[in-house]
Amino acid sequence: MFTRGFIGRNRRNTPRPLPPGQYLETGFPVLSAGPTPHTNLDTWSFRIEAEAKILSEWSWNEFVNLTLHDLETDIHCVTKWSKLDTRWRGVMIDTLLENSRIHPKGSHVMAFCDGGYTTNLPLADLVHGKAMVAIEFDGQPLEAQHGGPARLLVPHLYFWKSAKWLRGLRIIAEDTPGFWERYGYHMYGDPWQEQRYSGD
């Protein structure tokens, strides 16, 4: 089941350059590949794992008591809409690795989520301030339809890489396709290079 948001719209005028093929969106389209999970925070947890072992794990209360950061950034969807100056709050991936004293050996990460969704990313694209686990959007708790209670935010890549309903990160030795990548989406997804599909 795919939401209607996966159909693109006409390009609009924008006050500053957008990645090629993108148009400016003032709303926040809801895009999902299945039903929206509604997770009980009492049972929610987030973990980092590798080689079938849990390296670190946090309950919701533990997670929200980690150091939180604010981030204002543009986001770009593979369906060709872009939203400018979005405001997020969450835990940086660097903070999670530092708090767990993890020294990852793998080169890539598989993000995994409620509902079975996964997406692959290079570990280098998650560290040094490039990515966070977002729990607020525009000053409010992140709504379930937009990936709440927590979603990955990797704003320099197409937004399907910013996985909704995130429950953990699995460190892996080599790049392996996630959900959309198995259906032909690009393994990396740089919007400025229009890396929408394999072969782009």
CYANA upper distance limits for C-alpha pairs under 8 A (distance plus 0.5 A):
  1 MET  CA     33 ALA  CA      6.20
  1 MET  CA     34 GLY  CA      5.58
  1 MET  CA     35 PRO  CA      8.12
  2 PHE  CA      6 PHE  CA      7.76
  2 PHE  CA     31 LEU  CA      8.05
  2 PHE  CA     32 SER  CA      6.42
  2 PHE  CA     33 ALA  CA      5.07
  2 PHE  CA     34 GLY  CA      6.57
  3 THR  CA     30 VAL  CA      7.80
  3 THR  CA     31 LEU  CA      6.07
  3 THR  CA     32 SER  CA      6.06
  3 THR  CA     33 ALA  CA      7.15
  3 THR  CA     34 GLY  CA      8.19
  4 ARG  CA     31 LEU  CA      7.84
  5 GLY  CA     29 PRO  CA      6.62
  5 GLY  CA     30 VAL  CA      6.60
  5 GLY  CA     31 LEU  CA      5.73
  5 GLY  CA     79 THR  CA      8.40
  6 PHE  CA     31 LEU  CA      6.83
  6 PHE  CA     79 THR  CA      6.32
  7 ILE  CA     79 THR  CA      7.02
  8 GLY  CA     79 THR  CA      5.70
  8 GLY  CA     80 LYS  CA      6.55
  8 GLY  CA     81 TRP  CA      7.87
  9 ARG  CA     23 TYR  CA      8.43
  9 ARG  CA     80 LYS  CA      8.05
  9 ARG  CA     81 TRP  CA      8.21
 10 ASN  CA     23 TYR  CA      7.56
 11 ARG  CA     21 GLY  CA      8.20
 11 ARG  CA     22 GLN  CA      7.11
 11 ARG  CA     23 TYR  CA      4.80
 11 ARG  CA     24 LEU  CA      7.57
 12 ARG  CA     23 TYR  CA      5.63
 12 ARG  CA     24 LEU  CA      6.20
 13 ASN  CA     23 TYR  CA      7.74
 13 ASN  CA     24 LEU  CA      7.38
 14 THR  CA     18 LEU  CA      8.13
 14 THR  CA     23 TYR  CA      7.84
 14 THR  CA     24 LEU  CA      6.35
 18 LEU  CA     22 GLN  CA      6.64
 18 LEU  CA     23 TYR  CA      7.88
 18 LEU  CA     82 SER  CA      7.99
 19 PRO  CA     76 HIS  CA      8.48
 19 PRO  CA    191 PRO  CA      6.29
 19 PRO  CA    192 TRP  CA      5.25
 19 PRO  CA    193 GLN  CA      8.33
 19 PRO  CA    194 GLU  CA      8.06
 20 PRO  CA    191 PRO  CA      7.90
 20 PRO  CA    192 TRP  CA      6.80
 20 PRO  CA    193 GLN  CA      8.17
 20 PRO  CA    194 GLU  CA      7.06
 21 GLY  CA     80 LYS  CA      6.76
 21 GLY  CA    194 GLU  CA      8.25
 22 GLN  CA     76 HIS  CA      8.11
 22 GLN  CA     80 LYS  CA      4.97
 22 GLN  CA     81 TRP  CA      5.89
 22 GLN  CA     82 SER  CA      6.67
 23 TYR  CA     80 LYS  CA      6.67
 23 TYR  CA     81 TRP  CA      5.50
 23 TYR  CA     82 SER  CA      6.39
 24 LEU  CA     81 TRP  CA      6.35
 24 LEU  CA     82 SER  CA      5.56
 24 LEU  CA     83 LYS  CA      6.57
 24 LEU  CA     84 LEU  CA      8.23
 25 GLU  CA     81 TRP  CA      6.21
 25 GLU  CA     82 SER  CA      6.10
 25 GLU  CA     83 LYS  CA      5.73
 26 THR  CA     83 LYS  CA      6.84
 27 GLY  CA     83 LYS  CA      8.24
 28 PHE  CA     83 LYS  CA      8.04
 30 VAL  CA    145 GLN  CA      7.01
 30 VAL  CA    146 HIS  CA      7.05
 32 SER  CA     36 THR  CA      8.06
 34 GLY  CA    115 GLY  CA      8.16
 35 PRO  CA    115 GLY  CA      8.40
 36 THR  CA    144 ALA  CA      7.26
 36 THR  CA    145 GLN  CA      6.70
 37 PRO  CA    114 ASP  CA      7.23
 37 PRO  CA    115 GLY  CA      7.27
 37 PRO  CA    144 ALA  CA      7.58
 37 PRO  CA    165 TRP  CA      7.97
 38 HIS  CA    144 ALA  CA      6.92
 39 THR  CA     43 THR  CA      8.25
 39 THR  CA     44 TRP  CA      7.21
 39 THR  CA    149 PRO  CA      7.89
 40 ASN  CA     44 TRP  CA      6.69
 41 LEU  CA     60 TRP  CA      6.62
 41 LEU  CA    149 PRO  CA      8.45
 42 ASP  CA     59 SER  CA      8.42
 42 ASP  CA     60 TRP  CA      7.64
 43 THR  CA     59 SER  CA      8.11
 43 THR  CA     60 TRP  CA      8.49
 44 TRP  CA     59 SER  CA      6.69
 44 TRP  CA     60 TRP  CA      6.39
 44 TRP  CA    167 ARG  CA      8.40
 45 SER  CA     57 GLU  CA      7.30
 45 SER  CA     58 TRP  CA      6.02
 45 SER  CA     59 SER  CA      5.00
 45 SER  CA     60 TRP  CA      6.40
 45 SER  CA    167 ARG  CA      7.01
 46 PHE  CA     57 GLU  CA      6.06
 46 PHE  CA     58 TRP  CA      5.81
 46 PHE  CA     59 SER  CA      7.11
 46 PHE  CA     60 TRP  CA      8.21
 46 PHE  CA     63 PHE  CA      8.26
 46 PHE  CA    166 LEU  CA      8.20
 46 PHE  CA    167 ARG  CA      5.30
 46 PHE  CA    168 GLY  CA      5.63
 47 ARG  CA     54 ILE  CA      7.22
 47 ARG  CA     55 LEU  CA      7.86
 47 ARG  CA     56 SER  CA      5.98
 47 ARG  CA     57 GLU  CA      4.63
 47 ARG  CA     58 TRP  CA      6.89
 47 ARG  CA    167 ARG  CA      7.14
 47 ARG  CA    168 GLY  CA      5.18
 47 ARG  CA    169 LEU  CA      7.11
 48 ILE  CA     54 ILE  CA      6.57
 48 ILE  CA     55 LEU  CA      6.07
 48 ILE  CA     56 SER  CA      5.79
 48 ILE  CA     57 GLU  CA      7.00
 48 ILE  CA    168 GLY  CA      6.09
 48 ILE  CA    169 LEU  CA      5.45
 48 ILE  CA    170 ARG  CA      6.37
 48 ILE  CA    171 ILE  CA      8.05
 49 GLU  CA     53 LYS  CA      5.90
 49 GLU  CA     54 ILE  CA      4.80
 49 GLU  CA     55 LEU  CA      5.51
 49 GLU  CA     56 SER  CA      7.48
 49 GLU  CA    168 GLY  CA      8.19
 49 GLU  CA    169 LEU  CA      6.91
 49 GLU  CA    170 ARG  CA      5.31
 49 GLU  CA    171 ILE  CA      6.72
 50 ALA  CA     54 ILE  CA      7.17
 50 ALA  CA     55 LEU  CA      7.46
 50 ALA  CA    170 ARG  CA      6.00
 50 ALA  CA    171 ILE  CA      5.45
 50 ALA  CA    172 ILE  CA      7.07
 51 GLU  CA    171 ILE  CA      8.24
 51 GLU  CA    172 ILE  CA      8.02
 55 LEU  CA    100 SER  CA      8.10
 55 LEU  CA    102 ILE  CA      8.07
 56 SER  CA    100 SER  CA      6.42
 58 TRP  CA     62 GLU  CA      6.02
 58 TRP  CA     63 PHE  CA      6.06
 59 SER  CA     63 PHE  CA      6.49
 60 TRP  CA     64 VAL  CA      6.70
 61 ASN  CA     65 ASN  CA      6.86
 62 GLU  CA     66 LEU  CA      7.28
 64 VAL  CA     68 LEU  CA      8.02
 64 VAL  CA     91 VAL  CA      8.46
 66 LEU  CA     91 VAL  CA      7.44
 66 LEU  CA     95 THR  CA      8.40
 67 THR  CA     91 VAL  CA      6.88
 67 THR  CA     95 THR  CA      7.76
 68 LEU  CA     89 ARG  CA      7.07
 68 LEU  CA     90 GLY  CA      5.59
 68 LEU  CA     91 VAL  CA      5.47
 68 LEU  CA     92 MET  CA      7.91
 69 HIS  CA     89 ARG  CA      6.04
 69 HIS  CA     90 GLY  CA      6.04
 69 HIS  CA     91 VAL  CA      6.67
 69 HIS  CA     92 MET  CA      7.48
 70 ASP  CA     87 ARG  CA      7.78
 70 ASP  CA     88 TRP  CA      6.26
 70 ASP  CA     89 ARG  CA      4.97
 70 ASP  CA     90 GLY  CA      7.26
 71 LEU  CA     87 ARG  CA      6.34
 71 LEU  CA     88 TRP  CA      5.66
 71 LEU  CA     89 ARG  CA      6.69
 72 GLU  CA     85 ASP  CA      6.10
 72 GLU  CA     86 THR  CA      5.89
 72 GLU  CA     87 ARG  CA      4.97
 72 GLU  CA     88 TRP  CA      6.78
 73 THR  CA     84 LEU  CA      7.20
 73 THR  CA     85 ASP  CA      5.47
 73 THR  CA     86 THR  CA      5.79
 73 THR  CA     87 ARG  CA      7.15
 73 THR  CA    155 PRO  CA      7.39
 74 ASP  CA     82 SER  CA      7.66
 74 ASP  CA     83 LYS  CA      6.25
 74 ASP  CA     84 LEU  CA      4.80
 74 ASP  CA     85 ASP  CA      5.66
 74 ASP  CA     86 THR  CA      6.39
 74 ASP  CA    155 PRO  CA      7.17
 75 ILE  CA     82 SER  CA      6.15
 75 ILE  CA     83 LYS  CA      5.88
 75 ILE  CA     84 LEU  CA      6.98
 75 ILE  CA     86 THR  CA      7.87
 75 ILE  CA    155 PRO  CA      5.92
 75 ILE  CA    156 HIS  CA      8.00
 75 ILE  CA    158 TYR  CA      7.95
 75 ILE  CA    159 PHE  CA      7.05
 76 HIS  CA     80 LYS  CA      7.59
 76 HIS  CA     81 TRP  CA      6.57
 76 HIS  CA     82 SER  CA      4.82
 76 HIS  CA     83 LYS  CA      7.04
 76 HIS  CA    155 PRO  CA      7.94
 76 HIS  CA    157 LEU  CA      7.92
 76 HIS  CA    158 TYR  CA      5.88
 76 HIS  CA    159 PHE  CA      6.20
 76 HIS  CA    191 PRO  CA      7.41
 77 CYS  CA     81 TRP  CA      5.90
 77 CYS  CA     82 SER  CA      6.61
 77 CYS  CA    158 TYR  CA      5.76
 77 CYS  CA    159 PHE  CA      5.29
 77 CYS  CA    160 TRP  CA      7.39
 78 VAL  CA    158 TYR  CA      6.12
 78 VAL  CA    159 PHE  CA      7.22
 78 VAL  CA    160 TRP  CA      7.64
 78 VAL  CA    191 PRO  CA      8.11
 78 VAL  CA    196 ARG  CA      6.59
 86 THR  CA    137 PHE  CA      8.23
 86 THR  CA    138 ASP  CA      7.53
 87 ARG  CA    137 PHE  CA      6.32
 87 ARG  CA    138 ASP  CA      5.46
 87 ARG  CA    139 GLY  CA      7.90
 88 TRP  CA    134 ALA  CA      6.82
 88 TRP  CA    135 ILE  CA      8.12
 88 TRP  CA    136 GLU  CA      6.08
 88 TRP  CA    137 PHE  CA      5.14
 88 TRP  CA    138 ASP  CA      6.63
 88 TRP  CA    139 GLY  CA      7.88
 89 ARG  CA    134 ALA  CA      6.05
 89 ARG  CA    135 ILE  CA      6.58
 89 ARG  CA    136 GLU  CA      5.50
 89 ARG  CA    137 PHE  CA      7.08
 89 ARG  CA    139 GLY  CA      8.21
 90 GLY  CA    132 MET  CA      6.64
 90 GLY  CA    133 VAL  CA      5.93
 90 GLY  CA    134 ALA  CA      4.61
 90 GLY  CA    135 ILE  CA      5.69
 90 GLY  CA    136 GLU  CA      7.10
 91 VAL  CA     95 THR  CA      7.08
 91 VAL  CA     96 LEU  CA      7.80
 91 VAL  CA    132 MET  CA      5.87
 91 VAL  CA    133 VAL  CA      5.72
 91 VAL  CA    134 ALA  CA      6.99
 92 MET  CA     96 LEU  CA      7.24
 92 MET  CA    129 GLY  CA      7.23
 92 MET  CA    131 ALA  CA      6.55
 92 MET  CA    132 MET  CA      4.50
 92 MET  CA    133 VAL  CA      6.71
 93 ILE  CA     97 LEU  CA      6.87
 93 ILE  CA    126 LEU  CA      6.78
 93 ILE  CA    127 VAL  CA      6.56
 93 ILE  CA    129 GLY  CA      8.09
 93 ILE  CA    131 ALA  CA      6.52
 93 ILE  CA    132 MET  CA      5.69
 93 ILE  CA    133 VAL  CA      7.36
 94 ASP  CA     98 GLU  CA      6.57
 94 ASP  CA    126 LEU  CA      8.29
 94 ASP  CA    127 VAL  CA      5.95
 94 ASP  CA    128 HIS  CA      7.01
 94 ASP  CA    129 GLY  CA      7.31
 95 THR  CA     99 ASN  CA      6.45
 96 LEU  CA    100 SER  CA      6.69
 97 LEU  CA    101 ARG  CA      6.38
 97 LEU  CA    102 ILE  CA      5.80
 97 LEU  CA    103 HIS  CA      8.00
 98 GLU  CA    102 ILE  CA      7.18
104 PRO  CA    171 ILE  CA      7.53
105 LYS  CA    171 ILE  CA      8.31
105 LYS  CA    173 ALA  CA      7.92
106 GLY  CA    123 LEU  CA      8.29
106 GLY  CA    171 ILE  CA      6.15
106 GLY  CA    172 ILE  CA      5.46
106 GLY  CA    173 ALA  CA      4.73
106 GLY  CA    174 GLU  CA      7.52
107 SER  CA    122 PRO  CA      6.66
107 SER  CA    123 LEU  CA      6.16
107 SER  CA    124 ALA  CA      8.09
107 SER  CA    171 ILE  CA      8.02
107 SER  CA    172 ILE  CA      7.07
107 SER  CA    173 ALA  CA      6.07
107 SER  CA    174 GLU  CA      6.63
107 SER  CA    175 ASP  CA      8.18
108 HIS  CA    120 ASN  CA      7.64
108 HIS  CA    121 LEU  CA      6.23
108 HIS  CA    122 PRO  CA      4.73
108 HIS  CA    123 LEU  CA      5.18
108 HIS  CA    124 ALA  CA      8.32
108 HIS  CA    171 ILE  CA      6.48
108 HIS  CA    172 ILE  CA      5.77
108 HIS  CA    173 ALA  CA      6.77
108 HIS  CA    174 GLU  CA      6.39
108 HIS  CA    175 ASP  CA      6.29
109 VAL  CA    120 ASN  CA      6.25
109 VAL  CA    121 LEU  CA      5.82
109 VAL  CA    122 PRO  CA      6.54
109 VAL  CA    123 LEU  CA      6.16
109 VAL  CA    169 LEU  CA      6.71
109 VAL  CA    170 ARG  CA      5.90
109 VAL  CA    171 ILE  CA      5.02
109 VAL  CA    172 ILE  CA      6.03
109 VAL  CA    175 ASP  CA      8.32
110 MET  CA    118 THR  CA      6.98
110 MET  CA    119 THR  CA      6.16
110 MET  CA    120 ASN  CA      5.02
110 MET  CA    121 LEU  CA      6.98
110 MET  CA    169 LEU  CA      6.23
110 MET  CA    170 ARG  CA      5.51
110 MET  CA    171 ILE  CA      6.99
110 MET  CA    172 ILE  CA      7.49
110 MET  CA    176 THR  CA      8.27
110 MET  CA    178 GLY  CA      7.69
111 ALA  CA    118 THR  CA      5.87
111 ALA  CA    119 THR  CA      5.84
111 ALA  CA    120 ASN  CA      6.79
111 ALA  CA    121 LEU  CA      8.31
111 ALA  CA    163 ALA  CA      7.56
111 ALA  CA    166 LEU  CA      7.62
111 ALA  CA    167 ARG  CA      8.33
111 ALA  CA    168 GLY  CA      6.46
111 ALA  CA    169 LEU  CA      5.08
111 ALA  CA    170 ARG  CA      6.78
112 PHE  CA    116 GLY  CA      7.38
112 PHE  CA    117 TYR  CA      6.46
112 PHE  CA    118 THR  CA      5.07
112 PHE  CA    119 THR  CA      7.48
112 PHE  CA    163 ALA  CA      8.34
112 PHE  CA    166 LEU  CA      6.58
112 PHE  CA    167 ARG  CA      6.45
112 PHE  CA    168 GLY  CA      6.02
112 PHE  CA    169 LEU  CA      6.75
112 PHE  CA    170 ARG  CA      8.04
113 CYS  CA    117 TYR  CA      5.80
113 CYS  CA    118 THR  CA      6.83
113 CYS  CA    163 ALA  CA      7.81
113 CYS  CA    164 LYS  CA      7.36
113 CYS  CA    165 TRP  CA      5.78
113 CYS  CA    166 LEU  CA      4.82
113 CYS  CA    167 ARG  CA      5.38
113 CYS  CA    168 GLY  CA      7.33
114 ASP  CA    165 TRP  CA      6.04
114 ASP  CA    166 LEU  CA      7.10
114 ASP  CA    167 ARG  CA      7.06
117 TYR  CA    163 ALA  CA      8.20
117 TYR  CA    178 GLY  CA      8.22
117 TYR  CA    179 PHE  CA      6.52
118 THR  CA    163 ALA  CA      7.80
118 THR  CA    178 GLY  CA      5.40
118 THR  CA    179 PHE  CA      5.78
119 THR  CA    160 TRP  CA      8.43
119 THR  CA    161 LYS  CA      6.60
119 THR  CA    163 ALA  CA      7.41
119 THR  CA    177 PRO  CA      7.41
119 THR  CA    178 GLY  CA      4.63
119 THR  CA    179 PHE  CA      6.49
119 THR  CA    180 TRP  CA      7.71
119 THR  CA    181 GLU  CA      7.91
120 ASN  CA    161 LYS  CA      7.96
120 ASN  CA    175 ASP  CA      7.43
120 ASN  CA    176 THR  CA      6.91
120 ASN  CA    177 PRO  CA      6.44
120 ASN  CA    178 GLY  CA      5.88
120 ASN  CA    187 MET  CA      7.79
120 ASN  CA    188 TYR  CA      8.48
121 LEU  CA    125 ASP  CA      7.41
121 LEU  CA    126 LEU  CA      8.36
121 LEU  CA    161 LYS  CA      8.00
121 LEU  CA    175 ASP  CA      8.01
121 LEU  CA    187 MET  CA      8.42
121 LEU  CA    188 TYR  CA      7.33
122 PRO  CA    126 LEU  CA      7.81
122 PRO  CA    175 ASP  CA      7.86
123 LEU  CA    127 VAL  CA      7.35
123 LEU  CA    171 ILE  CA      8.42
124 ALA  CA    128 HIS  CA      8.48
125 ASP  CA    130 LYS  CA      6.71
125 ASP  CA    131 ALA  CA      7.77
125 ASP  CA    154 VAL  CA      8.24
126 LEU  CA    130 LYS  CA      5.84
126 LEU  CA    131 ALA  CA      5.31
126 LEU  CA    132 MET  CA      8.07
126 LEU  CA    154 VAL  CA      7.61
127 VAL  CA    131 ALA  CA      6.98
130 LYS  CA    154 VAL  CA      7.09
130 LYS  CA    155 PRO  CA      8.29
130 LYS  CA    156 HIS  CA      8.36
131 ALA  CA    152 LEU  CA      7.87
131 ALA  CA    153 LEU  CA      6.05
131 ALA  CA    154 VAL  CA      5.28
131 ALA  CA    155 PRO  CA      7.79
132 MET  CA    152 LEU  CA      6.53
132 MET  CA    153 LEU  CA      5.80
132 MET  CA    154 VAL  CA      7.48
133 VAL  CA    150 ALA  CA      6.73
133 VAL  CA    151 ARG  CA      6.03
133 VAL  CA    152 LEU  CA      5.10
133 VAL  CA    153 LEU  CA      6.50
133 VAL  CA    166 LEU  CA      8.42
134 ALA  CA    142 LEU  CA      8.21
134 ALA  CA    150 ALA  CA      5.98
134 ALA  CA    151 ARG  CA      5.86
134 ALA  CA    152 LEU  CA      6.62
134 ALA  CA    153 LEU  CA      6.77
135 ILE  CA    141 PRO  CA      6.55
135 ILE  CA    142 LEU  CA      5.89
135 ILE  CA    148 GLY  CA      7.14
135 ILE  CA    149 PRO  CA      6.33
135 ILE  CA    150 ALA  CA      5.22
135 ILE  CA    151 ARG  CA      7.36
136 GLU  CA    140 GLN  CA      5.76
136 GLU  CA    141 PRO  CA      4.83
136 GLU  CA    142 LEU  CA      5.02
136 GLU  CA    150 ALA  CA      8.50
137 PHE  CA    141 PRO  CA      6.83
137 PHE  CA    142 LEU  CA      5.85
141 PRO  CA    148 GLY  CA      8.01
141 PRO  CA    149 PRO  CA      7.77
142 LEU  CA    146 HIS  CA      7.16
142 LEU  CA    147 GLY  CA      7.34
142 LEU  CA    148 GLY  CA      5.13
142 LEU  CA    149 PRO  CA      6.21
142 LEU  CA    150 ALA  CA      7.43
143 GLU  CA    147 GLY  CA      6.99
143 GLU  CA    148 GLY  CA      5.35
143 GLU  CA    149 PRO  CA      7.25
144 ALA  CA    148 GLY  CA      4.62
144 ALA  CA    149 PRO  CA      6.76
144 ALA  CA    165 TRP  CA      8.22
146 HIS  CA    164 LYS  CA      7.37
147 GLY  CA    151 ARG  CA      5.77
147 GLY  CA    163 ALA  CA      8.01
147 GLY  CA    164 LYS  CA      4.46
147 GLY  CA    165 TRP  CA      5.22
147 GLY  CA    166 LEU  CA      8.10
148 GLY  CA    164 LYS  CA      7.53
148 GLY  CA    165 TRP  CA      6.27
149 PRO  CA    165 TRP  CA      7.02
150 ALA  CA    164 LYS  CA      7.49
150 ALA  CA    165 TRP  CA      6.04
150 ALA  CA    166 LEU  CA      6.21
150 ALA  CA    167 ARG  CA      8.36
151 ARG  CA    162 SER  CA      7.17
151 ARG  CA    163 ALA  CA      6.16
151 ARG  CA    164 LYS  CA      4.99
151 ARG  CA    165 TRP  CA      5.75
151 ARG  CA    166 LEU  CA      5.40
152 LEU  CA    161 LYS  CA      8.28
152 LEU  CA    162 SER  CA      5.10
152 LEU  CA    163 ALA  CA      5.59
152 LEU  CA    164 LYS  CA      7.00
152 LEU  CA    166 LEU  CA      6.80
153 LEU  CA    159 PHE  CA      8.48
153 LEU  CA    161 LYS  CA      8.33
153 LEU  CA    162 SER  CA      5.11
153 LEU  CA    163 ALA  CA      7.83
154 VAL  CA    159 PHE  CA      7.87
154 VAL  CA    161 LYS  CA      7.21
154 VAL  CA    162 SER  CA      5.86
155 PRO  CA    159 PHE  CA      7.41
155 PRO  CA    162 SER  CA      7.95
156 HIS  CA    190 ASP  CA      7.51
156 HIS  CA    191 PRO  CA      8.03
157 LEU  CA    161 LYS  CA      7.05
157 LEU  CA    188 TYR  CA      8.09
157 LEU  CA    189 GLY  CA      6.00
157 LEU  CA    190 ASP  CA      5.43
157 LEU  CA    191 PRO  CA      6.54
158 TYR  CA    162 SER  CA      8.21
158 TYR  CA    189 GLY  CA      5.94
158 TYR  CA    190 ASP  CA      6.69
158 TYR  CA    191 PRO  CA      6.14
158 TYR  CA    196 ARG  CA      8.45
159 PHE  CA    163 ALA  CA      8.30
161 LYS  CA    189 GLY  CA      8.16
177 PRO  CA    181 GLU  CA      5.52
177 PRO  CA    182 ARG  CA      6.18
177 PRO  CA    187 MET  CA      7.08
178 GLY  CA    182 ARG  CA      6.59
179 PHE  CA    183 TYR  CA      7.49
180 TRP  CA    184 GLY  CA      7.18
180 TRP  CA    185 TYR  CA      6.09
181 GLU  CA    185 TYR  CA      4.93
181 GLU  CA    186 HIS  CA      6.51
181 GLU  CA    187 MET  CA      6.40
184 GLY  CA    197 TYR  CA      6.24
184 GLY  CA    198 SER  CA      6.06
185 TYR  CA    189 GLY  CA      8.45
185 TYR  CA    196 ARG  CA      6.37
185 TYR  CA    197 TYR  CA      4.56
185 TYR  CA    198 SER  CA      5.97
186 HIS  CA    195 GLN  CA      6.30
186 HIS  CA    196 ARG  CA      5.90
186 HIS  CA    197 TYR  CA      4.78
186 HIS  CA    198 SER  CA      4.87
186 HIS  CA    199 GLY  CA      7.88
186 HIS  CA    200 ASP  CA      7.78
187 MET  CA    198 SER  CA      7.44
188 TYR  CA    195 GLN  CA      7.63
189 GLY  CA    194 GLU  CA      7.89
189 GLY  CA    195 GLN  CA      5.26
189 GLY  CA    196 ARG  CA      6.40
189 GLY  CA    197 TYR  CA      8.49
190 ASP  CA    194 GLU  CA      6.72
190 ASP  CA    195 GLN  CA      5.82
190 ASP  CA    196 ARG  CA      8.30
191 PRO  CA    195 GLN  CA      6.59
191 PRO  CA    196 ARG  CA      8.01
194 GLU  CA    200 ASP  CA      7.30
195 GLN  CA    200 ASP  CA      5.57
196 ARG  CA    200 ASP  CA      6.97
